[in-house]
Amino acid sequence: MSKKIVYIEDDLEMIDLVKMILNNKGFEVIGAHGGRQGLEVAVAEKPDLILLDLMMPDVDGWDVYHQLKSSEETNKIPVVVITAKAQAIDRVLGLQIAKVDDYISKPFRPAELINSILKILGEEEVQPLEK
């Protein structure tokens, strides 16, 4: 049975790209356009993992994250942040302070995304990253 992933992102092209990458690896990806829709989809779908953009116009990604983690229905779902906020301090805040499951900076290599998801979900062996 394929694992279900919800990708909360305001850029529809990014949703399509990630869907294409992950569908090829056997994952079911449900795109949610923006934070508000993302919260609704996460509650309705109860995915195995959530991919979350931080910079969204309707509801900020950190607000989405805190709402997910404060809800009994979604607080156990792993969250991987995918963002253009690539400063070291942003990564530290995400991983050490907020305790997201992983933090991936845009642009990213497909193998980086796949490896992160496989590691978090405890799936098959991790692929080597291409140089």
N, C-alpha and C positions, 0 to 999 in steps of 0.2 A: 504494500500500500504506500502511495507516495505521501511525502510530508507536505503539509500545507503551510505556506508562507504568505503573510500579508506585508505588502510594501507600501508604506505611507510616505507620499512624496507629492510635491506640487507640480513637478515637471513631468508631463505625460510621456515625453520622449524617453526620459530616464526609466519610467515604469515599463515601457515597451522593451527597452534594452535589457533590463534586469529580467523581465519575463522570458525573453528569448534565451538568455544565458542559462537561467535556472530550469526552464522547461526542458532544455536539451539534456539536463542532468537528472530529469525525472521528478522534479519538484513541481507542485501545483502552486502557482503564484497568483494572488489576488491583489490587484492594484487598488489603492485608495487615494483619491485626489484630494490632498490636503489633510490637515490635522483633525478637523471636525468629522469628516467622513471616515478617516482612519480609525478614530475611536469607536464609531458605530460598527464598522466592519470587523474590528478586532473582537468586540463583544459578541457579535452575531456569529462569526466564523470559528472562534476559539482556535487560532492557528497553532502550529508547533513552534513557530518563530515569527518575530516581527522585525522587519527592516524599517528604519525610521530616519527620515531627513530631519534636520534641525531647523533650517531656515524656511519657514512657510508663512505665507501672508495671513491666513485665517487664524490658526492656532499654532503657536510656536512649538517646535519639536520637544523642547524640554517640558513644556506644559503637558503635552501629550504623554510623554514618558511618565511624569509624576502621576497623572490620572490613571494610567495603566497599572502602575505599581501600587496605587492606593485602592484599587478595586479588587475585591475578593475574586471576581470572575477572570481577571487578567493578570494578577500580580505574579503568577508563576511562569508566565510565558517569557522565554528569553528574548532580549531586544539587542539588535545590532544597529548602531548608529552609522549611517552613511551620509557624509556631509562634506561640503566645501570648506568647512572650518578646520583647517589643517595645522593650525599653530600647536606647538607642543603643549601649551597650557590648556587648550581646548581638549586635547586627548587625555591629559591628566585629570581634568575635571570630569570627563565622561567615564573613564575607567576607574579612577580611584575614589572620587567623591560621589558621583551618581551611581556607580556600580553597574554600568551597562555591561552586557556580556562581551561586546567587542566594539571597536571604533575604527571605521574605515574612512579614509579621506578620498574625496573625489579629486582628480580622476583616479580610478582604481583599475587593476588588471582583473579580468574575469576569474583567474585562478585564485586571487586573493579573496574574493567574495566567496567562491565555492569552498575554499579551505576553511574559512571562518565558519560557514554554515555547517560543514561536515563535522568540524571539531566540536561545536556547541551541541549539535544533535547526536553526537556519538555515532556517526555513520561510518561508512567504509574508510579505508586508509586515505590519508591526506595526500594530495598531489604536490609534487615539487613546483615551486613558483618559477615561471620562466624569467630569465634575466632580460 
